[in-house]
Amino acid sequence: MNSLAQEYDCLLIDLDGTAFRGRQPTEGAVEALAEVRSRAYFVTNNASRSADEVAAHLTELGFTATADDVATSAQSAARLLADQLPPDSPVLIVGTEALAGEITAVGLRPVRSNDDDPAAVVQGLSLTIGWPELAEAALAIRAGARWVAANVDLTLPTERGLLPGNGSLVAALRAATGAEPQVAGKPAPALLRDAAARATSARPW
């Protein structure tokens, strides 16, 4: 790890399935990252939690992290929409309150119904999303709303095994609408570009 870290000025560390699975850190990850802590930046496709919540979870697992060390796909999805929409545009949230908070943070207005005439739909992982939320999103997308997915990961690695990820629900909306979303998270470049820029990195890895 030390020789690798010397080649780059910042390590962008993936979380779910890499640094940890659920509440279990990957063997050796805490110790390895402690050696390069000043250069590590945590990057997650999981849009269900805020950067503060991600940092708290990392701390519980033994890592050293603050919200300033974390870049989430929810943040990148919000920035994509902020670059494309006028301020205060309504954005239909298919996801958690953490995702809604990122939409608010960039000057857009989170809504939960197609009756609010959303200009866009943003979709991120939530463990409570069901048919009603997908139905509102399908109506909005068919009416011409932009559609941004925080990620299209089909599965979510946990200590119990692979569970359905955001991409599984994105696939449902894709089938229902025939549309394709813009994607914020890995392997699309937006999240990694945002993380590298926030870390003021010239040679990230």
C-alpha positions as CSV (number, residue, x, y, z in Angstrom):
1,M,0.0,0.0,0.0
2,N,2.8,2.4,0.8
3,S,4.5,2.1,-2.5
4,L,1.2,2.5,-4.3
5,A,0.3,5.6,-2.2
6,Q,3.6,7.2,-3.1
7,E,2.7,7.1,-6.9
8,Y,-0.6,9.1,-6.3
9,D,-1.5,12.2,-4.4
10,C,-4.9,10.9,-3.4
11,L,-6.5,7.4,-3.0
12,L,-10.2,7.3,-3.8
13,I,-11.5,4.5,-1.6
14,D,-14.6,2.6,-2.6
15,L,-16.8,1.5,0.4
16,D,-19.6,-1.0,0.0
17,G,-18.0,-4.4,-0.9
18,T,-14.5,-3.0,-0.8
19,A,-13.7,-1.2,2.5
20,F,-16.6,-3.0,4.2
21,R,-19.6,-5.2,3.8
22,G,-22.5,-3.9,5.9
23,R,-21.1,-3.7,9.4
24,Q,-18.0,-5.7,8.8
25,P,-14.8,-4.0,7.7
26,T,-12.8,-5.9,5.1
27,E,-9.9,-7.7,6.7
28,G,-6.8,-5.4,6.8
29,A,-8.6,-2.3,5.4
30,V,-8.6,-0.3,8.6
31,E,-4.9,-0.9,9.2
32,A,-3.9,-0.3,5.5
33,L,-5.8,3.0,5.3
34,A,-4.4,4.2,8.6
35,E,-1.0,4.2,6.9
36,V,-2.1,6.6,4.2
37,R,-4.9,8.4,6.0
38,S,-3.8,11.9,4.9
39,R,-4.3,10.9,1.2
40,A,-7.5,8.8,1.5
41,Y,-10.9,10.0,0.2
42,F,-13.9,7.8,0.6
43,V,-16.2,7.4,-2.4
44,T,-19.6,5.6,-2.3
45,N,-22.2,4.8,-4.9
46,N,-24.7,4.3,-2.1
47,A,-27.0,7.4,-2.1
48,S,-29.1,6.3,0.9
49,R,-27.0,8.1,3.5
50,S,-25.6,11.6,3.9
51,A,-21.9,12.2,4.0
52,D,-22.2,12.7,7.8
53,E,-23.9,9.3,8.2
54,V,-21.3,7.6,6.0
55,A,-18.5,9.1,8.1
56,A,-20.2,8.0,11.3
57,H,-20.5,4.5,10.0
58,L,-16.8,4.5,8.9
59,T,-15.8,5.7,12.4
60,E,-17.9,2.9,14.0
61,L,-16.0,0.4,11.9
62,G,-12.6,1.8,13.0
63,F,-11.7,4.0,10.1
64,T,-10.8,7.7,10.6
65,A,-13.3,9.9,8.6
66,T,-15.3,13.1,8.6
67,A,-18.0,14.2,6.3
68,D,-15.4,16.3,4.4
69,D,-13.6,13.1,3.5
70,V,-16.7,11.5,1.9
71,A,-18.1,11.9,-1.6
72,T,-21.5,10.3,-2.3
73,S,-23.3,9.6,-5.6
74,A,-26.2,11.6,-4.1
75,Q,-24.1,14.7,-4.0
76,S,-22.9,14.1,-7.6
77,A,-26.5,13.4,-8.8
78,A,-27.6,16.7,-7.3
79,R,-24.7,18.6,-8.9
80,L,-25.6,17.1,-12.3
81,L,-29.1,18.4,-12.0
82,A,-28.1,21.8,-10.6
83,D,-26.0,22.2,-13.8
84,Q,-29.0,21.5,-16.0
85,L,-32.0,23.2,-14.2
86,P,-32.9,26.7,-13.1
87,P,-32.8,27.3,-9.3
88,D,-35.8,26.1,-7.3
89,S,-36.8,23.6,-10.0
90,P,-38.9,20.8,-8.6
91,V,-37.1,17.4,-8.5
92,L,-39.0,14.2,-7.8
93,I,-37.1,12.2,-5.2
94,V,-37.1,8.4,-5.5
95,G,-34.9,7.7,-2.4
96,T,-34.2,8.8,1.1
97,E,-34.3,12.1,2.9
98,A,-30.5,12.2,2.6
99,L,-30.9,12.3,-1.2
100,A,-33.6,15.0,-0.8
101,G,-31.2,17.0,1.4
102,E,-28.6,17.0,-1.4
103,I,-31.1,18.3,-3.8
104,T,-32.0,21.1,-1.4
105,A,-28.3,21.9,-0.9
106,V,-27.8,22.7,-4.5
107,G,-30.8,25.1,-4.7
108,L,-33.4,22.7,-6.1
109,R,-36.7,21.8,-4.6
110,P,-37.4,18.2,-3.6
111,V,-41.0,16.9,-4.3
112,R,-42.6,13.4,-3.9
113,S,-45.5,13.6,-6.4
114,N,-45.8,13.9,-10.2
115,D,-48.6,16.4,-9.4
116,D,-45.9,18.9,-8.5
117,D,-44.8,18.9,-12.1
118,P,-41.2,17.9,-11.5
119,A,-38.6,19.0,-14.0
120,A,-36.5,16.0,-13.1
121,V,-36.4,12.7,-11.3
122,V,-33.5,11.6,-9.1
123,Q,-33.3,8.0,-8.0
124,G,-31.1,6.6,-5.3
125,L,-31.1,3.5,-3.1
126,S,-33.8,3.4,-0.4
127,L,-34.8,0.3,1.6
128,T,-38.4,1.4,1.7
129,I,-39.1,2.3,-2.0
130,G,-42.1,0.5,-3.5
131,W,-44.6,0.7,-6.3
132,P,-46.1,4.0,-5.3
133,E,-42.8,5.9,-5.6
134,L,-41.9,4.1,-8.9
135,A,-45.3,5.0,-10.3
136,E,-44.8,8.7,-9.6
137,A,-41.4,8.6,-11.2
138,A,-42.7,6.7,-14.3
139,L,-45.4,9.3,-14.8
140,A,-42.8,12.1,-14.5
141,I,-40.3,10.5,-16.9
142,R,-43.0,9.8,-19.5
143,A,-44.1,13.4,-19.2
144,G,-40.6,14.5,-20.2
145,A,-38.8,15.0,-16.8
146,R,-35.0,14.5,-16.8
147,W,-33.9,11.3,-15.0
148,V,-30.7,11.0,-13.1
149,A,-29.8,7.7,-11.3
150,A,-27.3,7.9,-8.4
151,N,-26.0,4.6,-9.6
152,V,-27.0,1.5,-11.6
153,D,-25.5,-1.2,-9.3
154,L,-27.8,-4.2,-9.5
155,T,-26.7,-5.5,-6.2
156,L,-25.7,-4.2,-2.7
157,P,-22.9,-6.1,-0.9
158,T,-23.7,-6.8,2.7
159,E,-22.5,-9.2,5.4
160,R,-25.5,-11.4,4.6
161,G,-24.8,-11.5,0.9
162,L,-25.8,-9.6,-2.2
163,L,-29.1,-7.7,-1.9
164,P,-31.0,-5.8,-4.6
165,G,-29.2,-2.5,-5.4
166,N,-30.5,0.8,-6.9
167,G,-29.8,-0.6,-10.4
168,S,-32.5,-3.2,-9.9
169,L,-35.1,-0.5,-9.3
170,V,-33.6,1.6,-12.1
171,A,-34.2,-1.4,-14.4
172,A,-37.9,-1.4,-13.4
173,L,-38.3,2.3,-14.4
174,R,-36.3,1.7,-17.6
175,A,-38.7,-1.2,-18.5
176,A,-41.8,0.9,-17.6
177,T,-40.7,4.1,-19.5
178,G,-38.3,3.0,-22.3
179,A,-36.0,5.8,-21.1
180,E,-32.4,5.8,-20.1
181,P,-31.1,7.8,-17.0
182,Q,-28.1,9.9,-16.7
183,V,-25.8,8.2,-14.2
184,A,-23.9,10.0,-11.5
185,G,-22.0,7.1,-9.7
186,K,-19.3,4.7,-10.7
187,P,-18.4,3.6,-13.4
188,A,-19.8,6.9,-14.8
189,P,-17.2,9.7,-14.3
190,A,-19.2,12.3,-12.4
191,L,-18.6,11.0,-8.9
192,L,-14.9,10.3,-9.4
193,R,-14.4,13.7,-11.0
194,D,-16.2,15.4,-8.0
195,A,-14.2,13.4,-5.5
196,A,-10.8,14.2,-7.2
197,A,-11.8,17.9,-7.4
198,R,-12.8,18.2,-3.8
199,A,-9.5,16.4,-2.8
200,T,-7.6,18.9,-4.9
201,S,-5.9,15.9,-6.5
202,A,-3.8,16.0,-9.7
203,R,-3.0,12.2,-9.7
204,P,-5.9,10.3,-8.0
205,W,-6.2,6.5,-7.9
